[in-house]
Structure formats: C-alpha cells, structure tokens
Amino acid sequence: MHLDGPGQSDARRDRVSAVLERFELADVALGPIHPCPDGLQDYRHVVKVGFGRSDRGRIRVGAWARGNRDIVPIPGCLAAPEVLRRTMMSLAHHTIQLDVEPFEPETERGVLRSAVLRASRTTGEVMLTLVAARRTRKLAELAEEVARGVNQVVGAWLHINAGPGNAIFQRDGDGVMGVSALAGKDWIEETLNGTAYRIGPGDFFQTNPSVAEVLYARVVERLELAQGEPVLDLYCGVGGVALLAAKRTGFAIGVEEIEGAVNRARESARINRAPAEFICDGVLTALPDLQERLGGVGTKVVVDPARRGLEEGVLERIVALQPARIAYVSCNPDALARDLAHARSLGWRVQGEIELFDMFPNTAHVELLAILVPPDDHPPPKRRGPQRKLVR
Ligand SMILES: C[S@@+](CC[C@H](N)C(=O)[O-])C[C@H]1O[C@@H](n2cnc3c(N)ncnc32)[C@H](O)[C@@H]1O
C-alpha cells in the first residue's frame, strides 16, 4: 500500500513473471494490467467480518488479524463501498448493544462467529449472512436492527456452523449449505455486460464487479466465440461466463458443485433468456459424462477454479474432449503457472499474452487470464453440433 497505482501494477507483473520463470514459462508474454475502473478504493463488494473480544473482554467486530484470530475493527475500511461500511458499522453497533456473544472456539461458548455482507454494484442492495454456532432469538433481533438502520439491506440469512476450524461456511456432502431466513429476500442481483446474475447467501461471486465485467468480456473475446459453438464453463459459480457466452453462441453448459449457486444460475438463465444448462457436480466427476455430448465438436472451455487450481486429472479429462481452446481464469499465479506447464507437457500452447486484471487494488493479489490452444495435430472438430439437454 506504499505504492501508487502504477507502482502496484509493476510489482504484480514482477511477481507473476517470477512465478512463470519458476515453472519454465519465461517465454510467455505478460500483457499490461487492466486497471480497476472504479479506482483503488470502494471496489470490494463482499466483506467478511469476524466477531471476538478485546483483551479487556469487550465485543469486537472487524477483520481477522494476519496470522491469528484477533479481531481488528475496520470501521473506515476503504476497500469496501460506502453502503458496506455503513452496514458493518450498524452490525458492530447492534451486536454490542444487544450483547450478542461472540463464539469462543476454545471454550465453545458464545454464538456469533462471522458475517458475510455483499452489495450489488448495480442496485446498491445488500445481503447479510450471519454465521453462528447455534440459533438464538437475539440473532433475529440483530438482523432486524441492521435492516432497519440500513435500508439497502434487503435480505438477512442465518447459517449455523457448529464445526471446528476456521471455514466460514459448512456444507454437507452434496455441497448444500443450510441457511434460514431472518429477514427479506434470498438474493440480490448484479448486472455485468448486460447479463443479470442472481447471488444468494454463501454463493461465490467476483469480489470486484467492475473488473469482473472487463474480465468476462475479455474471456468471451479471446475465446473467439461464434454462433453455434458449444461452451463449457467449469467452476461456473452463479453462471459466470456461461450466461454471457450462451447469449453469444446459443448454447453453454456450466458445472458447479454448490447446489445453491446452481439454482441461482438456472434462475438467471431464465431471466436472461440465455440458453445455458447448469450441472450440479464436481468438475472431475462431471467431465466423463460430458464426453459424449461435447467430445470432438470443437467446444470452447472456460476454467475458473478456486485458489488451489485444477484438481489432479481434470486437465487430462478436458483435453480428452478435444476442445478448440481453453480460457483459464485464476486468482493464484502459482496454481495457474503449474497448470499451464502441465498443459504444455500435454502438447498445448499458451496463446498470446497472459492478461492481468487489477481485481484487488491495494493488495498483492491479481486476477489472470491465459488462453490455451491445442497441438497442431489436433483433429478437426466433427460437424455434429452439441447435444442439448436443456434442464430448467
Ligand atoms: C473462483 S470461483 C469462480 C466462479 C465463477 N466462475 C465466477 O466467475 O463467479 C470457483 C467456483 O468453483 C466452485 N468449485 C470449487 N471446486 C469445485 C469442484 N471440484 N467442482 C465444481 N465446482 C467447484 C466453487 O464453489 C466456486 O463457485
């Protein structure tokens, strides 16, 4: 944060270059950073806050300190837009007023663990998800007070996480995250590139919608999508690129393991009239089933995995589809470089520049886009079109 915008961009490019070099990809070109259209502040549309106590036993609401679970109050956080700052302040104020006890992992006493606040850049609406070790009456009161104080809060939800560890949400074996209503509706809507995305409690959605808009547009452009080409969006969240691409080509399939996100993606397909189908499954297990429908027909594939990158075996299964090209979106340069090096070992080439996106200004993080193209001896796509099986 001691660097200005251009200084930060240089530092990120240097970091990505060093990682590429480490994976013997030094010959791959890096493009300039796409800047954040909103500037270096107020860009973070999702904020996760923790609850704890100060040394003197006072309730504290804020960010987790680096390296431990201490809570650092962040009332003036400049990364979040004003509406989220107000919501955080209101949440902190009413938590203290109502004396809602923070959960203490050592003794397992107390209630409130964390909260996730998401604001729509498009509508200004806010969704609040409280995470507690158990349900109490005070939690509903807390949600009502926050919604009363900040009228942009249109929905408040409760997720019970009684488990050990620091994960915010707990999901069952089917990826289902239990939530119950405290107040209002169960989604807010964000619009990127003219496509509306429904986002519910616990869903992943890009941190910085203005940069996500640029990123998605670049993915679609660099995939060189044409009418009639099938698109497969792996790790698609609430619809990501699949919805946008489906409008362009007439058919896309998204794969996502979290059931709630898949429901939202299907709902968004309906409201956007986008011919996209969504499969709720792990990518590794979904791919063999997709072989018959998408194998050899020149599918354009998008992957946007979590920080750990592609799980073992996923790249081989994608390559087995003989796709026409692959767009790889990543927030982790190390995982991206590892997977690109692996793709090279399978004969694939990194085409053109890796693009950088300033998704997280004032942090060391950066979002990346790389395009992979097949080996020269790749068989031409069969004429057969994708086999549709629209599930709505
Ligand atoms: C980085 S997010 C990207 C989401 C989406 N592409 C977007 O732009 O909003 C990764 C997504 O992959 C999902 N995910 C993680 N591991 C998965 C797996 N093995 N199979 C299917 N989905 C997975 C997560 O739930 C999350 O929604």
The ligand as an SDF file (V2000), in Angstrom:
LIG
                    3D

 27 29  0  0  0  0  0  0  0  0999 V2000
  -13.1340  -18.8510   -8.2300 C   0  0  0  0  0  0  0  0  0  0  0  0
  -14.8120  -19.3150   -8.1620 S   0  0  0  0  0  0  0  0  0  0  0  0
  -15.3290  -18.8810   -9.8210 C   0  0  0  0  0  0  0  0  0  0  0  0
  -16.8090  -18.7590  -10.0130 C   0  0  0  0  0  0  0  0  0  0  0  0
  -17.2880  -18.2120  -11.3460 C   0  0  0  0  0  0  0  0  0  0  0  0
  -16.5050  -18.6900  -12.4600 N   0  0  0  0  0  0  0  0  0  0  0  0
  -17.3460  -16.6980  -11.3380 C   0  0  0  0  0  0  0  0  0  0  0  0
  -16.7590  -16.0640  -12.2120 O   0  0  0  0  0  0  0  0  0  0  0  0
  -18.0290  -16.1390  -10.4540 O   0  0  0  0  0  0  0  0  0  0  0  0
  -14.7130  -21.0590   -8.1690 C   0  0  0  0  0  0  0  0  0  0  0  0
  -16.0410  -21.7860   -8.1100 C   0  0  0  0  0  0  0  0  0  0  0  0
  -15.7940  -23.1800   -8.2660 O   0  0  0  0  0  0  0  0  0  0  0  0
  -16.6000  -23.9220   -7.3690 C   0  0  0  0  0  0  0  0  0  0  0  0
  -15.8700  -25.1880   -7.1560 N   0  0  0  0  0  0  0  0  0  0  0  0
  -14.7520  -25.3870   -6.4050 C   0  0  0  0  0  0  0  0  0  0  0  0
  -14.3180  -26.6590   -6.5340 N   0  0  0  0  0  0  0  0  0  0  0  0
  -15.1640  -27.2710   -7.4050 C   0  0  0  0  0  0  0  0  0  0  0  0
  -15.2280  -28.5820   -7.9770 C   0  0  0  0  0  0  0  0  0  0  0  0
  -14.3230  -29.5040   -7.6800 N   0  0  0  0  0  0  0  0  0  0  0  0
  -16.2290  -28.8730   -8.8330 N   0  0  0  0  0  0  0  0  0  0  0  0
  -17.1550  -27.9210   -9.1580 C   0  0  0  0  0  0  0  0  0  0  0  0
  -17.1430  -26.6620   -8.6730 N   0  0  0  0  0  0  0  0  0  0  0  0
  -16.1660  -26.3310   -7.8070 C   0  0  0  0  0  0  0  0  0  0  0  0
  -16.7440  -23.0190   -6.1710 C   0  0  0  0  0  0  0  0  0  0  0  0
  -17.9110  -23.3430   -5.4380 O   0  0  0  0  0  0  0  0  0  0  0  0
  -16.8300  -21.6350   -6.8270 C   0  0  0  0  0  0  0  0  0  0  0  0
  -18.1640  -21.2990   -7.1300 O   0  0  0  0  0  0  0  0  0  0  0  0
  1  2  1  0
  2  3  1  0
  2 10  1  0
  3  4  1  0
  4  5  1  0
  5  6  1  0
  5  7  1  0
  7  8  2  0
  7  9  1  0
 10 11  1  0
 11 12  1  0
 11 26  1  0
 12 13  1  0
 13 14  1  0
 13 24  1  0
 14 15  1  0
 14 23  1  0
 15 16  2  0
 16 17  1  0
 17 18  1  0
 17 23  2  0
 18 19  1  0
 18 20  2  0
 20 21  1  0
 21 22  2  0
 22 23  1  0
 24 25  1  0
 24 26  1  0
 26 27  1  0
M  CHG  2   2   1   9  -1
M  END
$$$$
